[in-house]
């Protein structure tokens, strides 16, 4: 396997947990940037805008520019403008990421005249009445778009239920299949590759979710690099395809690329 020319990097669980940097991650990103390794940071996070995510990473010490961060919210807005122009969209999402939904008409949460139901990241806003209203809109003919279908995410207090569980429930109850924008769907990976001007085999994806990040990237021909941080669970390695590279954490990425001799050797 040749060394990749660039990296696609998940953020939550790889670089940070609850926006606190993981050990060695800041130094690793700095070493890669100093060596001229192009990187794009792909995130299914919907609770913060692209500007807020960039600011949070800067505040944690990461040398990252806004042009390096690709959010699923922006990708969702692009999809809605292209496939549902002028649609009235019911958004159910934790946090306010409307700044990244430029040009999208968002209706009042109680509105009945809805063209598209859009689910973002799960949180306290996913109440029974809110989910039931989304179901009513789907049953009345609205299309269904999910920014992602992650089942879990890790915070400083442990694993938390995420959007995927609600997407599955609404699909089963309504009979309407969701169009998924974020990882593991191809759109966000392809946006990262396009931004870098590279083909799939020239890049590697570094992630903490074996299914959503790594195996999904591998299906597109991108080298899959799994780190043992974030939501990683060893039992995942026993089911499905193996990652191309297995590292302890993102701190070991420069060493894997031959930029330093620190850190254990990667498992291939």
C-alpha positions, -999 to 999 in steps of 0.1 A, spaced: 0 0 0 15 33 -10 14 63 12 -16 86 6 -11 120 -9 -38 135 15 -60 128 44 -97 129 51 -101 132 89 -132 127 111 -133 152 139 -153 140 169 -137 109 185 -106 113 164 -93 148 172 -116 158 201 -142 144 225 -167 170 237 -144 195 219 -115 187 242 -84 176 222 -73 140 225 -37 133 236 -12 141 209 -39 151 183 -29 188 182 7 180 177 0 154 150 -21 179 130 6 204 133 33 180 122 12 170 92 5 206 82 42 215 86 51 186 63 26 199 37 1 170 39 -32 183 26 -61 175 50 -99 179 49 -119 175 81 -152 158 75 -179 159 102 -214 146 107 -217 171 135 -248 193 131 -250 211 164 -224 237 153 -219 257 121 -188 254 100 -175 287 115 -182 275 150 -164 242 144 -134 259 129 -133 283 159 -136 254 184 -107 236 167 -86 268 167 -94 273 204 -82 238 211 -49 245 193 -55 229 159 -40 248 129 -72 244 108 -88 269 84 -125 272 75 -117 260 40 -104 227 55 -137 219 73 -166 202 54 -198 199 73 -228 176 67 -251 206 72 -236 225 43 -237 193 21 -274 189 31 -281 225 20 -265 218 -13 -285 187 -18 -318 204 -9 -311 233 -32 -304 209 -61 -330 182 -55 -358 201 -37 -356 238 -49 -380 261 -30 -391 232 -7 -406 240 27 -384 220 51 -392 209 86 -359 207 105 -355 186 136 -319 190 150 -300 197 182 -283 230 182 -286 259 157 -268 252 124 -291 273 103 -262 295 92 -250 266 71 -285 261 55 -283 291 33 -311 294 8 -333 267 25 -368 276 36 -373 263 72 -409 262 84 -422 266 119 -418 234 139 -457 230 141 -463 237 104 -484 212 85 -476 222 49 -442 205 47 -424 193 16 -393 177 32 -386 164 67 -349 170 76 -333 153 106 -300 166 119 -281 155 151 -301 140 179 -305 157 213 -331 170 237 -351 184 209 -361 149 197 -392 147 219 -421 124 213 -443 153 200 -416 165 177 -409 130 163 -446 123 160 -451 155 140 -423 145 117 -441 111 112 -473 129 104 -456 150 77 -440 119 62 -473 101 61 -488 131 44 -463 128 16 -432 148 27 -398 135 15 -373 124 41 -337 137 43 -313 127 71 -280 145 76 -266 112 89 -276 80 104 -250 75 132 -264 53 160 -240 65 187 -215 93 195 -192 96 224 -191 125 249 -171 131 280 -199 112 299 -199 82 276 -219 69 246 -250 88 236 -279 77 213 -277 95 179 -299 102 149 -297 68 133 -320 52 158 -347 78 151 -342 77 113 -347 39 114 -379 43 135 -394 69 112 -386 49 81 -402 18 96 -433 37 108 -438 58 77 -426 35 49 -405 64 36 -368 58 31 -345 86 40 -319 101 17 -288 102 38 -262 129 32 -234 124 57 -211 95 62 -214 66 55 -231 79 23 -206 88 -5 -215 125 -7 -193 139 20 -163 117 11 -167 128 -25 -169 164 -15 -136 160 4 -119 144 -26 -132 171 -49 -119 198 -26 -85 182 -26 -85 176 -64 -77 139 -58 -90 105 -68 -101 80 -41 -70 58 -42 -48 89 -35 -63 96 -1 -68 80 33 -98 84 56 -90 85 94 -120 77 116 -132 63 149 -163 46 135 -154 14 116 -187 14 97 -195 50 91 -159 63 85 -136 35 75 -155 8 58 -176 34 39 -144 51 27 -130 17 16 -161 10 -5 -152 41 -25 -115 30 -29 -102 53 -2 -76 38 22 -94 32 56 -75 41 88 -91 31 121 -81 47 154 -88 31 187 -104 63 202 -139 78 203 -166 53 196 -143 25 186 -151 -9 201 -128 -39 196 -158 -62 189 -164 -43 157 -132 -58 142 -148 -93 144 -177 -84 121 -172 -72 85 -141 -61 66 -109 -51 84 -95 -16 81 -64 -11 59 -46 4 89 -52 2 126 -37 29 149 -39 36 186 -49 72 180 -44 101 156 -12 109 173 3 80 154 -6 92 120 26 112 113 47 81 123 26 59 100 34 83 71 71 83 80 72 118 93 85 108 128 96 77 145 74 82 176 44 59 184 38 22 179 38 7 145 5 5 127 -13 -28 124 -20 -37 87 
